[in-house]
Amino acid sequence: MASMEDVVPTVTTWSTGRIIEKELPRPDQVRLRLLVEDRQHHAPGQHYVIRLRAPDDYTAQRSYSLASADHEPLVELLVERLPGGEVSEFLADVAEVGDVLEVRGPIGRWFVWDRRTPSLALVGGTGVVPAISMLRAAAHLRRPDLLRVLAVGRDPASLPYRDELARSGATLLYTRHDAGGRAHGAPTAEEVRPLLDGVERFFVCGSPRFATLAEGLLAECGVEPGAVRVEQFGASG
Amino acid sequence: MPVTRGFFRKRPEGPAGRLPPGQYDTGSGWPVLTAEATPRIEPETWSITVDGLVDRPTTWTWADAHQLPASTYTGDIHCVTTWSKFDVAFTGVSVDVLLDAAGPQVDARYVLVHSSTGYTTNLPLSDLVGGRAWVVWDYAGRPLPVEHGGPVRLLVPHLYFWKSAKWVSRLELLAEDRPGFWERNGYHDRGDPWLEQRYQGD
């Protein structure tokens, strides 16, 4: 099994990305598609840093996971608009198509899917974003069998990429919405267990609270902790 | 690099000289960032080893470590994801005490820090000596919570916080620098927040 020792060093430099598309699927989410200058290849699960620069040279930067797969011409991000979020509010409220942003990436070589290992992504809320990149990569390879996704949202309306997830065969569960005979509530080990057959690697992405829950479910199902890779985000993201 | 159209400083400037470039004050928050499944480590089974290029490779249990002279750090911490947190208080033991017991050899110049999860991070030995690094088990007078690296983490507050390895279990002294986990992931080998050494190449 690949260990933390197997990651290869890498160097990235700052570049620029022009906003080609901007959409607010909900008032608290913004989806951006960028044309990145001198773009490097990326693997599903990697992230970009966006840096905003004020006229007085004050800067603010945040990391965002990529939703797009490497074969796509544009780099796609989905950002949750956090109240008081210096960067996310700017991206949602101020940035427009045609604007140029400083970007750096791809970054991260641990929370990445190698596009070979049978894997399960257990993702919650905007934590679905890297799973979207993984699903698109799997579809592009015509190997959808390599990746299973269990996505958890409060309700259908707030789960990012809900339609794309459903089309890709992801299991969708809601904590505050009854659906398909399932009463609302947190996912259970019984709901995770049927997805484990043949899976060798596990990707957990979401809030710290979701990650703790998901790690606990995998442990309850007997998954070896060393097979689990975690990406958490919070107010810092 | 170009100015971002429509972007202006909204946050007030931090206290003079306390906020490194590109950082913001997270206030009472303490975001949690980890790469691996959070381990459950009982203090009774935890230990820390100092080995590699030392005269006396030494392991301390939880009880051993608590027999050493306690030391408290009060000050600020800075995370590469751009938050800083002011006036934190951690208590444990100074890394100087552990190193003095183990006796670094003359050719020991770097340290690879290991966690029980397999996480690693590398530092020059000079960043771990001189009262600037601790192995800590209390935060604000209470046991360090597991999500923040409890029962015991490393604390190197003058560098970005990924150097302060959670669930620390071993300090391996080396002659040559060997990149740790985030360092192989594209992050800087030293990570000085005042020089904004976030990524390889900065």
Interface residues (C-beta under 8 A of the other chain):
Chain A: S3 M4 E5 V7 V8 P9 T10 V11 T12 T13 W14 T16 R51 L52 R53 A54 P55 D56 Y58 T59 A60 Q61 R62 S63 E86 F90 V94 A95 E96 D99 V100 L101 E102 R104 I107 G108 R109 W110 F111 V204 P208 A211 T212 E215 L218 A219 P225 G226 V228 R229 V230 E231 Q232 G234 A235 S236 G237
Chain B: M1 P2 V3 T4 R5 G6 F7 F8 R9 K10 R11 P21 G22 Y24 T26 G29 P31 V32 L33 T34 A35 E36 A37 T38 P39 C79 T81 T82 W83 T117 G118 Y119 T120 E147 P179 F181 E183 R184 N185 G186 Y199 Q200 G201
